[in-house]
Amino acid sequence: KSKMLKRILKISPRLGLFPVGKAGTVPSIWCQRSKVYTKTGDKGTSSLYTGERHHKSSDYFEALGTVDELNSHIGFSVSLLYRREDNSAEIHQLEEIQSRLMDAGAHIATPRDSKGEAKKKLTEFYASHVQQLETWIDDMDVNLPPLTSFILPSGGEAASSLHICRSICRRAERRTASLLKEGKVDEEVLKFLNRLSDYFFTLGRHIAHKERNPETTWKKSKVQVTCSQVNYLFV
């Protein structure tokens, strides 16, 4: 055997690679695969990064699931932005945010009051992530017309998708706030989600104006709502 083959055969188990073939021969198939399903959550619980298990309806998984949902919607927004060749900067920002949301998820899955110091250090969330969002917001906002009234989610397909990201981000923030209250996450994660919703609002406006699509403003009803009408809404 060559020295290279010997080395591959030696380190392959550590890499999760297992040769299929006769012993001492060049393997015909290399497998680096694990099953998508584990069945460990079939009874309604799942584990955090620390190994502790909680019910899937817990605050941890409500927050983690909403962050994941947000990330999926960002991916959809990115696919819409790819339709124009001049959106590379915005796409780069959103893809960076997707990775930072993965960091936020890792942080949430590692309670700050747990004993695993090494894992807590590995999943620290940094203030620089918040500062980056603020820089992006300011760079876009300076070129936007000032707001004179509330705007409704609008401005075209891509802009409207970013408003969906904004509203999901607000929910992710609310879910994470309960964990912060209990000392399970650091304040920087909540700051990031709070600033991120402002980013989506600003980016949505930015894309609408870039595509020359009108923004729809809120027009307050001129009809006097009676008590009976209000009661009907809550029946």
Phi, psi and chi 1 to 4 in degrees:
 res  aa     phi    psi   chi1   chi2   chi3   chi4
   1 LYS       -  152.0  -48.6  179.4 -170.6   67.3
   2 SER   -76.2  160.0   67.8      -      -      -
   3 LYS   -61.3  -38.0  -69.7 -177.1  179.3 -179.8
   4 MET   -62.6  -44.0 -179.5   61.2   71.0      -
   5 LEU   -63.2  -41.8  176.5   57.4      -      -
   6 LYS   -59.8  -40.5  -71.9 -179.5  179.5  179.6
   7 ARG   -68.0  -41.0  178.5  163.6  175.9   76.0
   8 ILE   -61.8  -45.0  -68.6  173.0      -      -
   9 LEU   -63.8  -29.9  -69.0  171.1      -      -
  10 LYS   -74.6  -42.8 -176.7  177.3 -180.0 -179.7
  11 ILE   -93.6  -10.1   67.4  171.9      -      -
  12 SER   -57.5  -39.9   60.5      -      -      -
  13 PRO   -61.6  -33.4  -23.4   35.4      -      -
  14 ARG   -71.4  -24.7  -77.5 -178.3  -78.2  163.8
  15 LEU   -90.7   -1.8  -62.7  175.6      -      -
  16 GLY    80.6   17.5      -      -      -      -
  17 LEU  -103.1  129.4  -62.1  167.9      -      -
  18 PHE  -127.8  116.9  -59.5   93.6      -      -
  19 PRO   -71.6  144.7   26.0  -32.5      -      -
  20 VAL  -116.7  114.1  178.1      -      -      -
  21 GLY   160.5 -179.9      -      -      -      -
  22 LYS   -69.2  145.5  -66.3 -178.6  179.3  179.7
  23 ALA   -59.9  134.5      -      -      -      -
  24 GLY    82.6    6.1      -      -      -      -
  25 THR  -116.3  164.8   62.3      -      -      -
  26 VAL   -65.7  123.1  176.9      -      -      -
  27 PRO   -63.2  141.1   22.2  -32.3      -      -
  28 SER   -83.8  -25.4   57.2      -      -      -
  29 ILE  -137.7  136.2  -59.4  173.5      -      -
  30 TRP  -113.4  131.2  -70.1   88.5      -      -
  31 CYS  -115.3  125.2  -57.7      -      -      -
  32 GLN  -133.3   76.3 -172.0  176.3   13.7      -
  33 ARG  -145.1  139.7 -176.4 -174.0  -62.9  -88.3
  34 SER  -128.5  153.4   58.3      -      -      -
  35 LYS   -68.5  143.1  -71.6 -174.2  176.6 -179.1
  36 VAL   -65.6  -37.7  174.3      -      -      -
  37 TYR   -97.9  142.0   53.0   89.8      -      -
  38 THR  -115.0  -19.5   62.9      -      -      -
  39 LYS    69.6    0.6  -58.2 -177.3 -178.7 -179.4
  40 THR   -73.5  -16.9   57.3      -      -      -
  41 GLY  -101.9   13.3      -      -      -      -
  42 ASP   -66.9  -18.2  -73.3   -7.3      -      -
  43 LYS  -102.9   14.7  -66.0 -175.3  178.0  180.0
  44 GLY    91.7   11.3      -      -      -      -
  45 THR  -123.3  160.8   64.8      -      -      -
  46 SER  -148.4  165.1 -169.1      -      -      -
  47 SER  -106.8  149.2   59.8      -      -      -
  48 LEU   -86.7  178.2  -60.2  176.1      -      -
  49 TYR   -62.7  -27.9 -179.2   45.4      -      -
  50 THR   -76.5  -12.1   54.4      -      -      -
  51 GLY   100.1  -17.3      -      -      -      -
  52 GLU   -72.2  141.8   55.6 -172.1  -79.9      -
  53 ARG  -102.3  142.9  -62.9 -167.8   69.6   83.5
  54 HIS  -138.9  159.2  -67.2  -90.8      -      -
  55 HIS   -66.6  147.1 -161.9  -89.0      -      -
  56 LYS   -67.6  -13.4  -68.2 -177.2  178.7 -178.5
  57 SER   -91.3    5.9   61.7      -      -      -
  58 SER   -71.2  165.4   70.6      -      -      -
  59 ASP   -58.9  -34.1  -70.5  -17.2      -      -
  60 TYR   -59.0  -51.1  -68.7  112.3      -      -
  61 PHE   -80.2  -22.3  -66.9  112.9      -      -
  62 GLU   -64.4  -44.1  -77.7  -70.2  -21.0      -
  63 ALA   -68.3  -46.7      -      -      -      -
  64 LEU   -62.9  -42.0  -73.1  168.3      -      -
  65 GLY   -65.2  -37.5      -      -      -      -
  66 THR   -71.7  -37.6  -50.2      -      -      -
  67 VAL   -62.5  -40.7  168.4      -      -      -
  68 ASP   -65.5  -41.8 -178.1   42.0      -      -
  69 GLU   -60.2  -43.3 -178.8 -177.3   -8.2      -
  70 LEU   -60.5  -43.6  171.7   59.1      -      -
  71 ASN   -61.1  -38.8 -143.3  -24.8      -      -
  72 SER   -64.3  -41.9  -63.0      -      -      -
  73 HIS   -67.5  -33.9  -83.5  -85.7      -      -
  74 ILE   -62.5  -41.8  -65.7  172.5      -      -
  75 GLY   -57.8  -38.1      -      -      -      -
  76 PHE   -66.9  -42.1  177.1   68.4      -      -
  77 SER   -61.6  -40.6  -65.9      -      -      -
  78 VAL   -60.7  -41.6  167.7      -      -      -
  79 SER   -62.7  -32.3   69.6      -      -      -
  80 LEU   -72.9  -38.3  -63.8  176.8      -      -
  81 LEU   -69.0  -24.9  -67.8  175.5      -      -
  82 TYR   -65.7  -11.6  -95.2  117.0      -      -
  83 ARG   -71.0  -18.2  -65.0  176.3  179.7  177.1
  84 ARG  -114.2  139.9  -72.7  176.6   58.9  116.2
  85 GLU   -76.7  -18.2  -65.9 -178.4   -4.1      -
  86 ASP   -95.9   20.3   58.8  -12.2      -      -
  87 ASN  -105.9   17.7  -75.9  -25.6      -      -
  88 SER   -62.1  -37.9   57.9      -      -      -
  89 ALA   -66.1  -43.4      -      -      -      -
  90 GLU   -66.3  -40.1  -67.1   86.1  -15.3      -
  91 ILE   -63.2  -42.5  -70.2  170.1      -      -
  92 HIS   -59.6  -42.5  172.8   75.5      -      -
  93 GLN   -62.4  -45.8  -69.8  177.4   10.7      -
  94 LEU   -65.6  -38.3  -71.0  171.4      -      -
  95 GLU   -68.4  -33.7  -70.4  176.6  -16.6      -
  96 GLU   -64.4  -42.0  175.7   74.2   14.7      -
  97 ILE   -64.0  -38.8  -72.8  167.9      -      -
  98 GLN   -57.9  -41.4  -75.2 -174.9  -65.3      -
  99 SER   -68.0  -37.9  -70.0      -      -      -
 100 ARG   -68.0  -30.6  -62.4  -65.4   71.7   76.3
 101 LEU   -68.2  -33.4  -75.0  172.9      -      -
 102 MET   -64.6  -38.9  -65.8  -64.8  -71.6      -
 103 ASP   -62.1  -42.3  -67.1  -17.5      -      -
 104 ALA   -62.8  -40.6      -      -      -      -
 105 GLY   -62.7  -41.8      -      -      -      -
 106 ALA   -62.5  -37.7      -      -      -      -
 107 HIS   -65.6  -45.8 -178.4   93.7      -      -
 108 ILE   -62.6  -35.7  -67.7  169.0      -      -
 109 ALA   -78.5    3.2      -      -      -      -
 110 THR  -128.1   83.4  -46.3      -      -      -
 111 PRO   -52.1  136.1  -25.6   35.2      -      -
 112 ARG   -68.7  -17.3  -62.6  -61.7  102.7  178.7
 113 ASP   -96.5   10.3   58.6   -5.1      -      -
 114 SER   -81.9  170.1   61.0      -      -      -
 115 LYS   -90.4  -14.1  -64.4  179.7  179.9  179.9
 116 GLY   -75.9   87.1      -      -      -      -
 117 GLU   -62.8  -39.7  -65.2  -57.9  -38.4      -
 118 ALA   -63.1  -43.1      -      -      -      -
 119 LYS   -70.1  -35.5  -71.4 -174.6  175.9  179.9
 120 LYS   -65.5  -39.6  -75.3 -167.0  -69.6 -175.9
 121 LYS   -67.0  -37.9 -175.2  172.0 -179.3   59.2
 122 LEU   -66.1  -26.7 -173.1   64.3      -      -
 123 THR  -111.2   25.3   55.4      -      -      -
 124 GLU   -61.7  147.7  -74.1 -179.4    5.5      -
 125 PHE  -117.4  130.1 -160.2   84.5      -      -
 126 TYR  -102.1  147.7  -58.0  105.1      -      -
 127 ALA   -63.7  -24.3      -      -      -      -
 128 SER   -62.8  -26.6   58.8      -      -      -
 129 HIS   -66.1  -38.0  -58.4  -30.6      -      -
 130 VAL   -68.1  -43.1 -179.8      -      -      -
 131 GLN   -62.5  -36.7  -66.2  162.4    4.8      -
 132 GLN   -63.1  -42.9  178.2   64.3   84.2      -
 133 LEU   -60.4  -42.9  -72.3  177.4      -      -
 134 GLU   -62.7  -37.7  -68.3  173.0  -12.0      -
 135 THR   -63.6  -45.9  -61.5      -      -      -
 136 TRP   -62.7  -41.8  -72.6  -22.2      -      -
 137 ILE   -61.5  -48.6  -68.5  169.9      -      -
 138 ASP   -62.4  -38.8  -67.1  -19.7      -      -
 139 ASP   -64.4  -34.7  -71.9  -14.4      -      -
 140 MET   -81.6  -41.7  -70.9 -174.1  -70.5      -
 141 ASP   -64.2  -32.8 -170.1   55.3      -      -
 142 VAL   -63.5  -22.9   70.8      -      -      -
 143 ASN  -101.0    4.2  -64.7  -47.2      -      -
 144 LEU   -98.7  147.9  -68.9  173.0      -      -
 145 PRO   -65.8  143.6   21.7  -31.5      -      -
 146 PRO   -62.8  148.1   22.4  -32.1      -      -
 147 LEU   -78.0  128.6  -74.5  170.0      -      -
 148 THR  -111.4   -9.9   56.7      -      -      -
 149 SER  -159.4  168.3   60.8      -      -      -
 150 PHE   -67.1  140.3  -71.4  105.9      -      -
 151 ILE  -108.5  148.5   63.6  168.5      -      -
 152 LEU   -91.0  156.0  -56.2  177.3      -      -
 153 PRO   -55.1  116.5  -27.5   36.5      -      -
 154 SER  -169.1 -165.8   55.6      -      -      -
 155 GLY    96.9   14.9      -      -      -      -
 156 GLY   105.9  173.8      -      -      -      -
 157 GLU   -63.6  -49.5 -166.4  172.4   18.0      -
 158 ALA   -65.9  -44.8      -      -      -      -
 159 ALA   -62.9  -42.3      -      -      -      -
 160 SER   -64.5  -35.7  -64.3      -      -      -
 161 SER   -64.5  -32.3   75.7      -      -      -
 162 LEU   -72.4  -30.3  -69.1  163.3      -      -
 163 HIS   -68.2  -33.1  -78.4  -68.3      -      -
 164 ILE   -63.8  -43.4  -66.6  174.1      -      -
 165 CYS   -58.1  -40.9  -69.9      -      -      -
 166 ARG   -60.5  -45.8  172.3 -173.8   56.4   78.1
 167 SER   -70.5  -35.9   58.2      -      -      -
 168 ILE   -67.5  -36.7  -63.4  173.9      -      -
 169 CYS   -61.9  -39.1 -172.3      -      -      -
 170 ARG   -60.7  -39.8  -74.0  -64.6 -170.5 -167.5
 171 ARG   -67.4  -40.8  174.9  152.3   49.0   87.7
 172 ALA   -60.0  -38.4      -      -      -      -
 173 GLU   -64.3  -43.5 -179.7 -172.5   -1.2      -
 174 ARG   -63.4  -41.9  -66.0 -166.7  -60.3  -87.8
 175 ARG   -64.5  -37.0  -62.6  -68.9 -173.8  -93.9
 176 THR   -77.3  -27.3  -53.2      -      -      -
 177 ALA   -59.7  -35.8      -      -      -      -
 178 SER   -66.9  -32.4   60.7      -      -      -
 179 LEU   -72.1  -36.6  -65.6  172.9      -      -
 180 LEU   -64.3  -40.0  176.6   65.3      -      -
 181 LYS   -59.6  -32.1 -174.0  177.5 -179.5 -179.2
 182 GLU   -92.9    2.7  -62.2  171.3    3.1      -
 183 GLY    76.1   22.6      -      -      -      -
 184 LYS   -88.4  -23.3  -54.0  -65.3 -174.4 -178.6
 185 VAL  -132.0  161.0  -60.2      -      -      -
 186 ASP   -82.8  157.0  -72.2  -20.5      -      -
 187 GLU   -62.7  -29.3 -168.5  177.1   47.7      -
 188 GLU   -62.4  -32.1  -65.6  -55.6  -32.7      -
 189 VAL   -65.6  -43.7  171.5      -      -      -
 190 LEU   -67.2  -38.9 -160.5   70.1      -      -
 191 LYS   -60.2  -41.0  -74.0 -177.9 -179.4  179.3
 192 PHE   -62.5  -46.1  179.3   80.1      -      -
 193 LEU   -66.3  -36.9  -67.6  171.9      -      -
 194 ASN   -64.3  -46.3 -176.4  -76.9      -      -
 195 ARG   -71.1  -29.7 -147.4   69.3   79.9 -108.4
 196 LEU   -65.2  -37.1 -176.4   56.2      -      -
 197 SER   -65.2  -36.1   60.9      -      -      -
 198 ASP   -65.1  -36.7  -64.4  -30.0      -      -
 199 TYR   -62.8  -45.7  168.7   85.5      -      -
 200 PHE   -63.9  -38.2  -74.5  128.0      -      -
 201 PHE   -61.6  -47.1  176.6   78.9      -      -
 202 THR   -68.0  -42.2  -51.9      -      -      -
 203 LEU   -64.6  -38.1 -178.8   58.8      -      -
 204 GLY   -59.8  -45.0      -      -      -      -
 205 ARG   -64.9  -41.9  -64.9 -161.8   66.8 -145.3
 206 HIS   -59.4  -45.5  166.0   77.1      -      -
 207 ILE   -67.5  -39.6  -67.4  -62.2      -      -
 208 ALA   -59.9  -45.1      -      -      -      -
 209 HIS   -72.0  -34.7  -76.0  -91.6      -      -
 210 LYS   -64.3  -37.0 -173.3  175.1 -177.8  178.2
 211 GLU   -88.9    1.3  -64.1 -179.7  -11.7      -
 212 ARG    60.4   38.3  -59.6 -179.4 -177.1  -83.8
 213 ASN  -100.1  138.6  -67.4  -34.0      -      -
 214 PRO   -72.1  148.4   27.1  -34.8      -      -
 215 GLU   -98.9  135.1  -66.8  179.3  -57.3      -
 216 THR   -86.9  128.1  -54.4      -      -      -
 217 THR   -96.5  154.2   57.7      -      -      -
 218 TRP   -73.5  125.0  173.0   40.4      -      -
 219 LYS  -112.3  110.0  -64.3  178.1  178.4   60.6
 220 LYS   -63.6  138.9 -170.2  175.8  179.8 -179.3
 221 SER   -63.2  137.0  173.5      -      -      -
 222 LYS   -92.3   -5.1  -64.0  179.6 -179.5  179.0
 223 VAL   -82.6  131.2  177.9      -      -      -
 224 GLN   -73.5  120.1 -176.2   68.7   36.5      -
 225 VAL   -87.0  126.0  179.6      -      -      -
 226 THR   -89.4  163.7   64.6      -      -      -
 227 CYS   -60.4  -37.6  -68.7      -      -      -
 228 SER   -65.6  -35.4   59.5      -      -      -
 229 GLN   -68.5  -39.1  -72.0  173.1  -46.6      -
 230 VAL   -65.9  -43.5  172.9      -      -      -
 231 ASN   -60.2  -37.1  -70.6  -24.0      -      -
 232 TYR   -60.8  -33.4  172.7   79.1      -      -
 233 LEU   -66.5  -24.5  -63.7  175.2      -      -
 234 PHE  -105.7    6.8  -64.9   94.2      -      -
 235 VAL   -71.3      -  171.1      -      -      -
